[in-house]
Amino acid sequence: MKERIKIAVQKSGRLTEHSITLLQKCGLIISHTKDQLIGYGENMPFDIMFVRDDDIPGLIQENLCEIGIVGANVAREKQLSYESSRSSSNFDLESSLDFGHCKLSFAYPESSSIRSVNDLDGKTIATSYPFTVKNYFTKNSIDANVTEFSGAVELAPSLGKADAICDLVSTGNTLRAHNLMAGETILESVATVLKSKSEQSEFKSMWIEKIIERINGVLQVNESKYIMMHAPKNAINEITKLLPGTESPTVIPLDGVNDTVAVHVVCKETVFWETLEELKDVGASSILVVPVEKMLM
């Protein structure tokens, strides 16, 4: 295939393995060795580019890659930086994935009098996400100074570079180790699929839409379950209400039985034991819950 579509993913880090697994679940067979920076799709016209996560939005912006998988925190920061230079971002955030969860939050020195964003007027905030933080301050009418600090942002207050920080937080252990208190969260982030807005050939557009549709299909089945049961005819409406995220169930007559039917339904949310017990209470029996491997809507 002469035309190849490039997908940018994190070279090494917490998103790398999840990103590759996601693409493999979409049916893509990737030829790649540990030291290679490019993986080749054997059965589809996709090449995987292994790059720094901070570089992924820029590669999509310039249409050097058509698709990227990166944290929404990185994508949002780049979008705001482009807007600040009076240009617009050349990519869309297509799908929020189910991995790469993190949050961008303020943190305040335990020894200071700062306890909330309301105390930040006139203060200096260190962050690796200056455009995101400035945007937050503008929207909330907070007059604070933002200084960009690359790496080890937690050290900024003890070095006298800032009064507080805004950084990615997971467990909070790093903050506590540097005598910092977690404050307000300004961005909840997950891994996100970026798609270039640039005009593509008909061939590329078809494959780009196909892989994004498959990604969305993978996301839909992650928590989805296929549920089968026997139930009284007069309990079908009540059963449907008990099952989270369901569409209209499939109702199948049972041979030789008039008042009981087989009910099959796809449930798009987690099914708990309590749900099954409630189904039994309204008359359902022989309840079987099985995982869904693939689903296209």
C-alpha positions in Angstrom: 0.0 0.0 0.0 1.5 3.3 -1.1 -0.4 5.5 1.3 0.3 5.0 5.0 -1.4 6.6 8.0 0.9 7.5 10.9 -0.3 7.1 14.5 1.8 8.8 17.2 2.0 7.1 20.6 4.2 7.6 23.7 7.6 6.1 23.2 7.9 5.0 26.8 5.7 5.6 29.8 2.4 4.7 31.4 0.4 5.2 28.1 2.7 3.1 25.8 1.5 -0.5 26.6 -2.1 0.5 26.9 -2.0 2.3 23.5 -0.5 -0.6 21.7 -2.9 -3.0 23.3 -5.8 -0.8 22.2 -4.6 -0.8 18.6 -4.2 -4.6 18.7 -7.7 -5.0 20.0 -8.8 -3.0 16.9 -7.3 -5.8 14.8 -4.0 -4.1 13.9 -1.0 -6.5 13.7 2.1 -4.4 14.5 5.7 -5.4 13.5 8.0 -3.8 16.0 11.1 -4.5 18.0 12.1 -2.9 21.3 14.7 -0.5 19.8 12.6 0.6 16.8 10.9 4.0 16.8 8.5 3.0 14.1 6.2 0.0 14.1 4.6 -1.2 10.9 1.1 -2.4 10.5 1.2 -5.7 8.7 -2.5 -6.0 7.8 -3.6 -2.3 7.6 -2.0 0.8 6.2 -0.9 2.2 9.6 2.6 3.0 10.9 3.1 3.6 14.6 5.5 6.4 15.5 7.0 6.1 19.0 7.7 9.6 20.2 7.7 11.8 23.3 4.2 12.5 24.5 4.8 16.3 24.5 5.6 16.0 20.7 2.4 14.2 19.8 0.0 17.2 19.5 2.7 19.1 17.4 3.0 16.2 15.0 -0.8 16.1 14.5 -0.8 19.9 14.3 1.5 19.8 11.3 -0.2 16.8 9.8 3.0 14.8 10.0 0.9 12.2 11.8 -2.8 11.8 11.2 -3.8 10.2 14.6 -2.2 10.4 18.1 -2.9 9.0 21.5 -1.8 11.3 24.3 -3.1 12.5 27.7 -5.8 15.1 27.5 -3.7 17.3 29.8 -1.0 17.5 27.1 -3.4 18.0 24.3 -5.3 20.8 26.2 -2.1 22.6 27.0 -1.0 22.6 23.4 -4.4 23.8 22.2 -4.2 26.7 24.6 -0.6 27.5 23.5 -1.7 27.6 19.8 -4.6 29.9 20.7 -2.3 32.2 22.6 -0.3 32.7 19.5 -3.5 33.6 17.6 -3.5 30.4 15.6 -5.9 27.5 16.0 -5.3 23.9 16.8 -5.3 21.5 13.8 -6.6 18.5 15.6 -9.8 17.3 17.3 -10.0 15.3 20.6 -12.0 12.3 19.3 -12.3 9.7 22.0 -11.6 9.7 25.7 -10.0 6.3 26.6 -10.2 4.2 29.7 -6.5 4.5 30.8 -4.0 7.2 31.7 -6.1 8.7 34.5 -4.5 11.7 36.3 -5.5 15.1 37.5 -3.9 18.6 37.4 -4.2 20.1 40.9 -2.9 22.9 43.0 -0.7 22.2 46.0 0.2 24.5 48.8 3.1 24.5 51.3 2.0 23.3 54.7 4.0 26.1 56.3 2.2 28.8 54.3 -1.1 30.5 54.9 -2.4 29.5 51.4 -5.2 27.0 51.7 -7.3 27.6 48.5 -7.3 29.3 45.2 -8.9 32.3 46.9 -5.6 32.9 48.6 -3.6 33.0 45.3 -4.1 36.7 44.3 -0.6 38.3 43.9 1.1 34.9 44.4 3.4 33.0 42.1 2.5 29.6 40.9 5.0 27.1 39.4 3.7 24.6 36.8 4.6 22.6 33.7 1.2 23.6 32.3 1.3 27.4 32.2 -1.4 27.9 29.5 -3.9 25.7 31.3 -3.3 27.4 34.6 -3.4 30.9 33.1 -6.7 30.0 31.4 -8.1 28.8 34.8 -7.0 32.0 36.5 -8.6 34.1 33.8 -11.9 32.3 34.0 -12.0 32.6 37.7 -10.8 36.2 37.9 -7.7 35.4 40.0 -4.7 37.8 39.6 -1.8 35.4 40.1 1.6 35.1 38.4 2.4 31.9 36.5 5.9 30.7 36.1 6.8 27.7 33.9 8.8 25.1 35.8 10.0 22.0 33.9 10.4 18.8 36.0 10.3 18.4 39.8 7.7 21.2 40.1 7.3 20.2 43.8 10.7 21.7 44.5 9.7 25.2 43.4 8.4 26.5 46.8 11.4 25.2 48.8 13.7 26.8 46.2 11.9 30.2 46.6 10.7 30.1 43.0 7.0 30.0 43.8 4.4 30.3 46.5 2.4 27.3 45.3 2.4 24.8 42.5 0.0 23.2 40.0 1.0 19.8 38.8 -0.2 16.3 38.0 -1.2 14.4 41.1 -1.9 10.6 41.4 -1.5 9.2 44.9 -0.3 12.5 46.6 2.8 10.8 48.1 5.2 13.1 46.2 3.3 16.1 47.6 3.5 14.9 51.1 7.2 14.1 50.8 7.8 17.8 49.9 5.5 19.1 52.7 2.8 20.2 50.3 -1.0 20.0 50.7 -3.2 19.0 47.8 -5.6 21.7 46.7 -8.3 22.2 44.0 -8.2 20.1 40.8 -8.5 22.1 37.6 -8.4 19.2 35.1 -9.3 15.6 35.2 -7.3 13.9 32.4 -7.3 10.5 30.6 -5.6 9.3 27.4 -7.3 10.8 24.4 -7.3 10.1 20.6 -6.3 13.1 18.5 -7.3 13.3 14.9 -5.8 15.8 12.4 -8.2 18.3 10.9 -6.1 18.5 7.7 -7.8 17.3 4.5 -6.9 13.7 3.7 -7.2 11.6 0.6 -10.3 9.4 0.3 -8.2 6.4 1.0 -6.7 7.8 4.2 -10.0 9.3 5.4 -11.7 5.8 5.0 -9.0 4.1 7.1 -8.9 6.9 9.7 -12.6 6.6 10.3 -12.4 2.8 10.4 -9.8 2.7 13.1 -11.6 5.4 15.2 -14.8 3.5 14.9 -13.0 0.3 16.0 -11.5 2.2 19.0 -14.9 3.4 20.0 -16.1 -0.2 19.7 -13.4 -1.5 22.0 -14.3 1.2 24.5 -18.0 0.2 24.4 -17.3 -3.4 25.2 -14.8 -2.9 28.1 -17.6 -2.7 30.6 -20.4 -4.2 28.5 -21.9 -7.5 29.3 -24.4 -9.7 27.4 -27.1 -10.9 29.7 -29.4 -13.8 29.1 -32.2 -15.0 31.4 -35.7 -16.4 31.6 -38.3 -14.0 32.9 -42.1 -13.6 33.3 -43.6 -11.6 30.4 -45.1 -9.1 32.8 -41.7 -8.3 34.3 -39.9 -7.2 31.2 -40.3 -3.5 31.7 -39.1 -3.7 35.3 -36.1 -5.9 34.3 -35.1 -3.3 31.7 -35.2 -0.5 34.3 -32.9 -2.6 36.6 -30.2 -3.0 33.9 -27.9 0.1 33.5 -27.2 1.4 30.1 -29.4 -1.0 28.2 -31.3 -0.7 24.9 -34.6 -2.5 24.2 -34.1 -6.2 25.1 -34.6 -9.1 22.7 -37.5 -11.2 23.8 -37.7 -14.8 22.6 -40.7 -17.2 23.2 -39.9 -20.4 25.0 -41.2 -23.6 23.4 -44.4 -24.9 25.3 -44.4 -22.0 27.8 -46.8 -19.1 27.5 -46.1 -16.8 30.5 -42.2 -17.0 30.5 -39.8 -15.8 27.8 -36.1 -15.7 27.2 -34.6 -12.1 27.5 -31.3 -11.2 25.9 -29.8 -7.7 26.4 -26.5 -5.9 26.1 -25.7 -3.9 29.2 -23.2 -1.1 28.7 -22.3 -0.5 32.3 -21.0 -2.7 35.1 -23.3 -5.3 36.3 -23.0 -6.0 40.0 -24.2 -9.0 42.1 -26.8 -6.7 43.6 -28.3 -6.2 40.2 -28.6 -9.9 39.6 -30.3 -10.3 43.0 -32.8 -7.6 42.1 -33.5 -9.3 38.8 -34.2 -12.6 40.6 -36.5 -10.8 43.0 -38.8 -9.7 40.1 -39.0 -13.2 38.7 -35.9 -13.7 36.5 -34.2 -17.1 36.6 -31.3 -18.9 34.8 -29.4 -15.5 34.6 -26.2 -15.7 32.6 -23.7 -12.8 32.2 -21.0 -13.1 29.6 -18.4 -10.6 28.4 -18.6 -8.9 25.0 -15.5 -9.2 22.9 -16.4 -6.8 20.0 -19.3 -4.4 19.3 -20.0 -1.9 16.6 -23.0 0.5 16.9 
